[in-house]
Amino acid sequence: MTVALYMDHNVVRAVVEGCRAAGLDVLTAFEDGWHERSDIDILERALELGRIVFTQDTDCIVLATGRQAGGIPFPGVIFGKHGSMPVRKVIDDLALICQSSALEELTNQLIWLPL
């Protein structure tokens, strides 16, 4: 079983569509009606849904790092800086993570792309 992703409003559409074409389970904050919510809300929502967050927003890294340091549960965050690598590489790395990991392994973790 693959790990499901929750993508915030900062993720480019090509990544969303490419991940879906690769067979990944993706829900965007926009589709979920949460695109205008805060990053904290996004983390809480993903945790509630049992999904890992993928973001291209550096603010989310700060929140995840603070939660990790404080021992506050969060869904796990994967970060890939927009424009720092080809979209295909982002998709391939996300597929590798989601298809080779369990949700429990990624919870409370911060992962930087590229791998």
C-alpha positions, 0 to 999 in steps of 0.5 A: 500500500502506498502512503497518501499525499496531501498537497498544499496550495503552493505545489505546482499543478504539474507535480499534482498531475504527474503524481496522479499519473504515477499512481499516487493517492493525492488530495490537494488542499484546494480540492479539500476546501482548505486552500485558504487555511493556515499552514498549521491547519493544513498539518492538522488536516493531513494528520487527521486524514492520515496523509503526508504533506508535500509542500513547496512552502518554506513556512511549512518547514519552520512549523514542522521543525518546531513541532518536531523539536517540541514533540508535537505530532505532525503528519510528516512533511516532504519539502521540495523547493520550487524550481530547484529540480525538474518536475520529473525528479520531484514526482519520481522522489515522491513515488519512491517515498510513498511506495517504499515507506509506511505512514508510521515511518514518515509521521513526525519526519521532515524530508527534503527533496531531492533524495 
